[in-house]
Amino acid sequence: MPTIDRPPIVIDTNVLISAGLLPRSRTAEALAVAVEHFVIAQNEATWSELETRIARPKFDRYFGDDGRLRHLIQIARSIRMVPPASSDAVSRDSDDDKFIQLALDAGATMLISGDLDLKMVRGYKGIEILSPALFLARLEVRK
């Protein structure tokens, strides 16, 4: 169960899946650091996207059914579900807007993403959109 006093952060689907695919990667390290210092904000749309995408056959050779379930459970232990309220449309790819909307709804100031369309949206309403490596660098500077 996430600790309430930790600030919210949004992590997009590609980062959450990549962390499970490559457990020794910088992306997995970023997820681990985020879980330690933040509560991961999710809503029905982002969670549904994660469940749907991780179930794709192209990931069979990496996860298998048990691995998928374990990864989803691990993520679920660190999330807070946030009801949707925002409807801002700012990304070139409208499918990515749900992550910016979630950050606004959760009061998150950081969104971790490897998506180029999302990373092009810089500093929208105080939300930093950071690659996993840049997120790790930002937290290192804060220590």
C-alpha positions in Angstrom: 0.0 0.0 0.0 1.5 3.4 -1.0 2.4 5.8 1.8 0.1 8.9 1.6 2.8 11.4 2.5 4.9 10.7 -0.6 4.3 13.0 -3.6 2.6 11.6 -6.6 4.4 10.8 -9.9 3.1 9.6 -13.2 4.9 6.9 -15.1 3.8 6.1 -18.6 3.0 2.6 -19.9 6.1 2.1 -21.9 8.3 2.8 -18.9 6.4 0.5 -16.7 6.6 -2.4 -19.2 10.2 -1.7 -20.1 11.2 -1.9 -16.4 9.7 -5.4 -16.3 11.3 -6.5 -19.5 14.8 -5.3 -18.5 15.1 -5.6 -14.7 18.7 -4.4 -14.6 18.2 -1.4 -16.8 18.1 2.4 -16.0 14.4 2.2 -16.6 14.0 -0.4 -14.0 16.2 1.6 -11.6 14.0 4.7 -12.3 10.9 2.7 -11.4 12.5 1.4 -8.2 13.5 4.9 -7.2 10.1 6.3 -8.0 8.4 3.5 -5.9 10.7 4.4 -3.0 10.2 8.2 -3.0 6.8 8.7 -4.7 3.4 7.2 -5.0 2.6 6.2 -8.6 -0.6 7.8 -9.8 -2.9 5.8 -12.1 -6.4 6.1 -13.3 -8.7 3.6 -15.0 -7.5 4.6 -18.5 -3.8 4.3 -17.8 -4.2 1.1 -15.8 -6.3 -0.4 -18.6 -3.7 0.5 -21.1 -1.0 -1.2 -19.0 -3.0 -4.4 -18.7 -3.8 -4.5 -22.4 -0.4 -3.7 -23.6 1.5 -6.0 -21.3 -0.8 -8.9 -22.5 0.3 -8.5 -26.1 1.8 -11.7 -27.6 5.1 -9.9 -28.5 5.9 -9.9 -24.7 5.3 -13.6 -24.3 9.0 -14.6 -24.6 9.9 -12.0 -21.9 7.2 -12.4 -19.3 5.0 -15.4 -19.7 1.6 -15.3 -17.9 3.1 -15.6 -14.4 5.7 -12.9 -15.0 3.1 -10.5 -16.3 0.9 -11.0 -13.3 3.9 -10.6 -10.9 4.9 -7.4 -12.6 1.4 -6.0 -12.5 1.0 -6.9 -8.8 4.3 -5.3 -8.0 3.2 -2.1 -9.7 -0.3 -2.2 -8.1 1.2 -2.2 -4.6 2.7 1.2 -5.3 -0.2 3.1 -6.9 -2.9 5.4 -6.0 -6.0 5.5 -8.2 -7.0 9.0 -9.1 -10.4 9.9 -10.5 -10.2 11.7 -13.9 -11.1 15.3 -14.0 -8.9 17.1 -16.5 -9.5 17.0 -20.2 -6.4 19.0 -21.5 -5.3 18.1 -25.0 -1.7 19.0 -25.5 0.3 16.2 -27.0 0.8 15.5 -30.8 -0.5 12.0 -30.0 -3.9 12.4 -28.3 -3.5 8.9 -26.8 -0.7 10.4 -24.6 -2.9 13.2 -23.2 -4.3 10.8 -20.6 -0.9 10.9 -18.8 -0.7 14.7 -18.7 -4.4 14.7 -17.5 -3.5 12.2 -14.8 -0.5 14.3 -13.7 -2.8 17.3 -13.4 -5.5 15.4 -11.6 -3.0 13.8 -9.1 -1.1 17.0 -8.5 2.1 15.4 -9.8 5.0 17.6 -10.9 6.9 14.8 -12.7 5.9 12.4 -15.5 8.5 9.7 -16.5 8.2 8.8 -20.1 10.3 7.6 -23.0 7.6 8.7 -25.5 8.9 11.4 -27.9 5.5 13.0 -28.3 5.2 13.4 -24.5 8.7 14.6 -24.1 8.1 17.4 -26.6 5.4 18.8 -24.2 7.8 20.7 -21.9 6.8 22.1 -18.6 3.1 22.0 -19.2 1.4 23.6 -16.2 4.4 22.8 -14.0 4.7 19.1 -15.0 8.3 18.1 -15.9 8.3 15.3 -18.5 11.5 13.3 -18.0 13.2 10.3 -19.5 14.1 7.6 -16.9 17.7 8.7 -17.0 16.9 12.4 -16.6 14.6 11.5 -13.7 17.4 9.6 -11.9 19.7 12.6 -12.6 17.2 15.0 -11.1 16.8 13.0 -7.9 20.6 12.6 -7.6 20.9 16.4 -7.7 18.3 16.8 -4.9 20.2 14.6 -2.5 
